[in-house]
Amino acid sequence: MRWPTLLLALGLVWLASAPAVAASRGSREAELRETLDALLVLEREDGGWTYEQGEGVRPRPSTMPLQIAERIAGTFGLATWDTVVMRSPGTPAAGLLLLDAYDLTGREEYLEAAVRTGDVVLAAQLGSGGWFSEAPMEGDAMAAWFAVPIRRSSLDDDVTTGAVRLLLALWERTKERRYWYAATQGLELLKAAQLSSGAWPLVWRPMWKQTLIPTFEDRATLNDGATSLEIETFLIGGTVLERADFTQVALRGGDWLIQAQRAAPHAGWAQQYDDAGNPTHARRFEPPALATWETRYAMEALLALAAATGEQKYCAPLAKAVSWLQSAALRDGCWARFYDIETGEPLYVNDDGRHVANPAEAHRPYDWEGDFGVSHVLRRLGAKRVGRAALPIRPVAGDPIRCRDPGQPPFDARKTGDPRLLVAHAARVLATLQPAVPNPCKRPA
């Protein structure tokens, strides 16, 4: 076929497909609006979101301090607060999502909701500068009693890090000083919480509590995005606030990530580490193991470091991790949460810490299998074997993305009253409407 004929044919193919592409994008934009509109219906009057709740039923908190408070105060009819969810996908994640949706659509109601979200996050900030996984809010203020029993800040589940990134984003858009101040306080807390190794623990606790009541929560961890999301947050904070010291904090974290990677052929990362830098137990059902979800978080942090610095040392660990993840797949787009460090076999653990044969026998509720965003990072890194089920998106923190089930009905925003599911789904849809994030480790041809 001659070139003019070939070009004409290609042009006709493009013209034929263009309406379908436009229609596809239009349907995704409509799905995004529908999901976000359902989310805004569930928003508190003063901003923020609680757990799903039935008519006349208070949502059940997931943390012990709030559960005890509900039980005691509820007995006397004094539980008058709303339990605002901070762990992702929760209130900070929703605020960041609304800002991105505003940038895409220009709908003012999304910006207004993001500002309300930022203000409730600001009101939920603790004296330490961090945030707890759940915040009891009475109107636009935190319940006065909460500061008394809480002597810790949550560093996993994108709690403090997500709050900081939301406030940084609002500072960039509004130049309201209150957001700058609260974000800076949060980053200073995270800076103080960084361990000498360069990693972060699960929580920040006063030194006297660490000394009197030592726990694995004070040790280096990648569990639920800890360390990895701190690195990404400090890279953003260093740029937005023009603080070179914040950037250096992120680089120290990146150096620890490089050292913590396991050797090939199982070149992933563990969930929890001991003081010697070896994988160790966390909770009873969290054994020393290779962890696919945490490996994906670590890889994303290394990609962020490579993009920020241009240094290839952050790229070197990624090829080995890609090889392991490809070999570890249970099936297309599906991985186990844990794998044996020596054999590479999937691990499932029950409440007593015993290994069991499958997820059905393992501890509940827990995400023992999922995509975990692994498909996305493999695709971004140009892996040759990604699979047909691979999603071209990076899920919001805390969204495991269930292993694909052909018989599962499509998500319907009108049929759920769970704000966290709406945040996770809206984030997936929005990601398909945004430009692909380049791979900073791709070498020029």
C-alpha positions in Angstrom: 0.0 0.0 0.0 1.4 3.4 -1.0 1.9 6.1 1.7 -1.0 8.4 0.6 -3.4 5.5 0.5 -2.2 4.3 4.0 -2.5 7.7 5.5 -6.0 8.0 4.1 -7.0 4.7 5.5 -5.6 5.6 8.9 -7.4 8.9 8.8 -10.7 7.1 8.1 -10.2 4.7 10.9 -9.5 7.6 13.3 -12.6 9.5 12.2 -14.7 6.3 12.7 -13.4 5.8 16.2 -13.3 9.4 17.4 -17.1 9.5 18.2 -16.8 6.3 20.2 -13.8 7.7 22.2 -15.6 10.9 22.8 -18.7 9.0 23.9 -16.6 6.9 26.2 -15.0 9.9 27.9 -18.4 11.5 28.1 -19.9 8.5 29.9 -17.0 8.4 32.3 -17.4 12.1 33.1 -21.1 11.5 33.7 -20.2 8.5 36.0 -17.8 10.8 37.9 -20.4 13.4 38.5 -23.0 10.9 39.6 -20.6 9.3 42.1 -19.4 12.7 43.5 -23.0 14.0 43.7 -23.9 10.9 45.7 -20.9 11.5 47.9 -21.9 15.1 48.6 -25.4 14.0 49.6 -23.7 12.1 52.5 -21.5 15.0 53.5 -21.9 16.4 57.0 -23.3 19.9 57.2 -20.0 21.2 58.5 -17.9 19.0 56.2 -16.4 15.6 56.3 -17.8 12.1 56.2 -18.7 9.4 58.7 -18.9 5.6 58.2 -22.0 4.2 56.5 -25.0 4.3 58.9 -28.6 3.1 58.8 -31.6 5.3 59.6 -31.4 6.3 63.3 -28.3 4.2 63.9 -24.9 5.7 64.9 -22.0 4.4 62.8 -19.6 2.1 64.7 -16.1 3.4 65.0 -13.2 1.1 64.2 -10.7 2.4 66.9 -10.7 1.4 70.5 -10.8 4.9 72.0 -13.9 5.9 70.0 -15.6 2.5 70.6 -15.2 3.0 74.4 -16.4 6.5 74.2 -19.5 5.5 72.2 -20.3 2.7 74.8 -19.9 4.9 77.8 -21.4 8.1 76.5 -24.1 6.3 74.6 -25.4 4.7 77.8 -26.3 8.2 79.1 -27.4 9.7 75.8 -24.3 11.9 75.7 -22.8 10.6 72.4 -23.6 13.7 70.4 -20.6 13.8 68.1 -20.1 12.5 64.5 -17.2 10.1 64.0 -15.5 11.6 61.0 -13.3 9.1 59.1 -9.8 10.3 58.5 -8.1 7.0 57.3 -8.2 6.6 53.5 -10.4 6.4 51.7 -11.9 8.9 54.0 -12.3 12.7 54.5 -8.8 13.9 53.4 -8.9 11.6 50.3 -12.4 13.0 49.5 -11.1 16.6 49.7 -8.2 15.9 47.3 -10.6 14.1 45.0 -13.0 17.0 44.9 -10.1 19.4 44.1 -9.0 17.3 41.2 -12.6 17.0 40.0 -13.0 20.8 40.2 -9.9 21.2 38.1 -11.3 18.8 35.5 -14.9 20.0 35.4 -14.9 23.6 36.8 -17.9 22.8 39.0 -17.9 25.3 41.8 -19.7 23.0 44.2 -16.7 20.6 44.2 -14.4 23.4 45.2 -16.8 24.6 47.9 -17.0 21.1 49.3 -13.2 20.7 49.2 -12.9 23.9 51.3 -15.4 22.6 53.8 -13.4 19.4 53.9 -10.2 21.2 54.5 -11.7 23.2 57.3 -13.0 20.1 59.2 -9.6 18.4 58.7 -8.0 21.5 60.1 -10.3 21.5 63.1 -9.5 17.8 63.7 -5.7 18.4 64.0 -4.3 17.3 67.3 -1.9 19.3 69.5 1.0 17.1 68.2 0.4 18.5 64.7 -0.9 15.1 63.5 -4.3 13.4 63.1 -5.9 10.3 64.5 -7.7 7.7 62.3 -11.1 9.0 63.5 -12.2 12.4 64.8 -15.3 13.0 67.0 -16.7 16.2 65.6 -19.5 18.3 67.1 -20.5 20.7 64.4 -17.3 22.4 63.1 -15.2 21.6 66.2 -13.6 18.5 67.6 -15.3 17.2 70.8 -13.5 18.7 73.8 -12.9 15.4 75.6 -11.0 13.9 72.7 -7.6 15.6 73.3 -7.5 14.0 76.8 -7.2 10.3 76.0 -5.5 10.6 72.6 -1.7 10.8 72.9 -0.8 9.5 69.4 -1.1 10.4 65.8 -1.7 8.0 63.0 1.0 7.7 60.4 -0.4 4.9 58.3 -3.6 4.6 56.2 -2.7 8.1 54.7 -4.2 9.8 57.8 -1.7 12.5 58.7 -0.1 12.4 55.3 -3.4 12.7 53.5 -4.5 15.6 55.7 -1.2 17.4 55.0 -1.5 17.0 51.2 -5.0 18.3 51.3 -4.0 21.4 53.2 -1.1 22.0 50.9 -3.4 21.8 47.9 -5.8 24.2 49.5 -2.9 26.6 50.4 -1.8 26.5 46.7 -5.3 27.4 45.5 -6.5 29.8 48.1 -3.4 31.2 49.8 -5.3 31.1 53.1 -2.7 31.2 55.8 -4.5 28.7 58.0 -3.9 25.9 55.6 -0.2 26.8 55.3 0.2 26.8 59.1 -1.6 23.5 59.7 0.2 21.8 56.8 3.6 23.0 58.2 2.7 21.7 61.7 1.8 18.4 60.3 5.1 18.1 58.3 7.1 19.1 61.4 5.4 16.3 63.3 6.2 13.8 60.6 9.8 15.0 60.4 10.1 14.5 64.2 8.6 11.0 63.8 11.1 9.8 61.2 13.3 7.0 62.7 17.1 7.2 62.6 17.0 4.5 59.8 15.0 6.9 57.6 11.7 4.9 57.8 8.6 5.8 59.7 6.6 3.9 62.4 2.9 3.2 62.3 2.1 5.9 64.8 3.7 8.9 66.5 3.7 8.6 70.3 5.3 10.7 73.0 8.7 9.3 74.0 7.6 8.4 77.5 4.9 6.1 76.1 7.4 4.5 73.7 9.7 3.8 76.7 7.0 2.6 79.1 4.9 0.6 76.6 7.1 -0.5 73.7 5.2 -2.0 70.7 5.8 -2.9 67.1 3.9 0.3 66.2 7.1 2.3 67.0 9.3 0.3 64.5 10.0 0.8 60.8 7.0 -0.2 58.7 5.4 0.0 55.2 2.1 -1.3 56.5 -0.9 0.5 54.9 1.3 3.0 53.1 3.4 4.1 56.1 6.9 5.4 55.0 6.0 5.3 51.3 3.3 8.0 51.6 5.4 10.0 54.0 8.1 10.2 51.3 5.7 11.4 48.7 4.1 13.9 51.0 7.5 15.4 51.9 8.4 15.7 48.2 5.2 17.7 47.7 5.8 19.7 50.9 9.3 20.5 50.0 8.2 21.9 46.7 5.1 23.8 47.7 6.6 25.3 50.9 10.0 25.7 49.3 11.6 23.8 52.2 14.8 22.0 51.2 14.9 20.3 54.6 11.6 18.6 53.8 12.9 17.3 50.6 15.9 15.9 52.4 13.6 14.0 54.8 12.1 12.3 51.7 15.5 11.4 50.4 16.4 9.7 53.7 13.3 7.7 53.4 14.1 6.7 49.9 17.6 5.5 51.0 15.9 3.2 53.6 13.6 1.8 51.0 16.5 0.8 48.8 18.2 -1.0 51.7 15.0 -2.7 52.9 14.2 -4.4 49.6 14.6 -8.2 49.6 17.0 -9.9 47.3 16.0 -11.5 44.0 14.1 -13.6 43.0 11.7 -12.4 45.7 12.7 -8.8 45.4 9.7 -7.2 47.2 9.3 -5.4 50.5 7.9 -6.6 53.8 5.1 -5.0 55.8 6.9 -4.7 59.1 10.6 -4.6 60.1 12.5 -5.1 63.4 15.3 -2.9 64.7 17.9 -4.8 62.7 16.0 -4.2 59.5 14.6 -7.7 59.1 11.0 -8.6 58.3 9.0 -9.4 61.5 5.5 -9.8 62.9 3.1 -7.0 63.3 -0.4 -8.0 64.5 -0.9 -11.7 65.1 -2.3 -12.3 61.6 0.5 -10.3 60.0 3.5 -12.6 59.7 7.0 -11.8 58.5 6.4 -12.0 54.8 6.7 -10.3 51.4 3.8 -7.9 51.0 2.5 -7.1 47.5 0.3 -4.1 48.5 3.2 -2.5 50.5 5.6 -3.3 47.6 3.4 -1.3 45.3 3.4 1.6 47.7 7.2 1.4 47.9 7.6 1.3 44.2 5.4 4.4 43.8 7.5 6.3 46.3 10.7 5.4 44.4 9.1 6.6 41.2 8.2 9.9 42.9 11.8 10.2 44.1 13.2 9.5 40.6 10.9 12.1 39.1 11.8 14.7 41.7 15.6 14.1 41.6 16.4 12.5 38.2 18.6 10.0 40.1 18.7 6.5 38.7 19.5 4.9 42.0 15.8 5.1 42.8 15.0 3.3 39.5 17.5 0.4 40.0 15.3 -1.6 42.6 12.2 -1.4 40.4 13.1 -3.9 37.6 13.7 -6.6 40.3 10.4 -5.8 42.0 8.6 -6.0 38.6 10.0 -9.5 38.0 8.9 -10.7 41.4 5.4 -9.3 41.1 4.9 -10.8 37.7 6.0 -14.2 38.9 3.8 -13.9 42.1 0.5 -13.2 40.4 -2.2 -15.7 41.3 -4.0 -15.0 38.1 -4.5 -12.0 35.8 -4.8 -8.9 37.9 -4.8 -10.8 41.2 -2.2 -11.2 44.0 -2.1 -12.6 47.5 -1.4 -10.0 50.2 1.5 -12.0 51.7 4.1 -14.4 50.3 6.6 -16.6 52.2 10.0 -14.9 52.2 11.9 -18.0 51.3 9.6 -20.0 49.1 7.5 -17.3 47.6 4.3 -19.2 48.3 1.1 -17.3 49.2 0.4 -17.0 52.9 -3.0 -16.8 54.7 -3.2 -16.5 58.5 -6.1 -16.9 60.9 -6.9 -15.0 64.1 -4.6 -17.2 66.1 -1.6 -16.6 63.8 -1.8 -20.1 62.2 -1.2 -20.5 58.5 -4.4 -21.7 56.7 -5.1 -22.9 53.2 -7.1 -20.0 51.7 -8.6 -16.6 52.4 -11.9 -18.0 53.5 -10.2 -19.5 56.6 -8.1 -16.4 57.3 -8.6 -13.5 59.6 -11.6 -11.3 58.8 -12.1 -8.6 57.9 -8.8 -8.3 55.9 -7.8 -8.0 52.3 -6.0 -11.2 51.6 -6.2 -11.0 47.8 -6.6 -8.1 45.4 -5.1 -6.1 42.6 -3.7 -3.7 45.2 -2.7 -1.2 42.5 0.0 -3.7 41.3 -1.4 -3.8 37.8 -1.0 0.0 37.6 2.6 0.2 38.7 3.5 -2.7 36.3 1.8 -0.9 33.4 3.5 2.4 34.3 6.9 0.7 34.3 6.3 -0.8 30.9 6.2 -4.4 32.1 5.8 -6.8 29.2 3.3 -9.1 31.0 0.7 -7.0 32.6 -2.4 -8.9 31.8 -5.8 -8.1 30.3 -7.3 -7.3 33.8 -4.7 -4.6 34.4 -6.1 -1.2 35.4 -4.5 1.9 34.0 -5.1 3.8 37.2 -3.5 4.3 40.6 -6.1 3.6 43.2 -6.6 5.9 46.2 -4.8 4.8 49.3 -6.7 2.0 51.2 -8.5 0.8 48.1 -7.4 -2.9 47.5 -9.3 -3.3 44.2 -10.8 -6.7 44.5 -9.6 -9.5 42.2 -11.8 -9.2 39.1 -15.0 -11.3 39.2 -16.7 -11.5 35.8 -20.0 -12.1 37.6 -19.8 -9.0 39.8 -22.3 -6.3 38.8 -21.0 -2.9 37.9 -20.7 -0.3 40.7 -23.9 1.8 41.1 -23.4 5.0 43.1 -27.2 5.2 43.7 -27.2 1.9 45.6 -24.6 2.6 48.2 -24.7 4.7 51.3 -21.0 4.1 52.1 -18.9 7.3 51.5 -15.7 5.3 51.5 -16.8 3.2 48.6 -17.9 6.3 46.7 -14.5 8.0 47.3 -12.7 4.8 46.1 -14.9 4.5 43.0 -14.8 8.2 42.1 -11.0 8.1 42.3 -10.8 5.2 39.9 -13.1 7.0 37.4 -11.2 10.3 37.7 -7.9 8.6 37.1 -9.2 7.4 33.7 -9.9 11.0 32.7 -6.5 12.4 33.7 -3.3 12.3 31.6 -1.1 9.2 32.2 1.8 9.8 34.6 5.1 9.4 32.8 7.7 6.9 33.9 10.8 8.8 35.1 12.8 5.6 34.9 12.2 5.0 31.2 15.4 5.3 29.3 15.5 7.2 26.0 15.3 5.0 23.0 
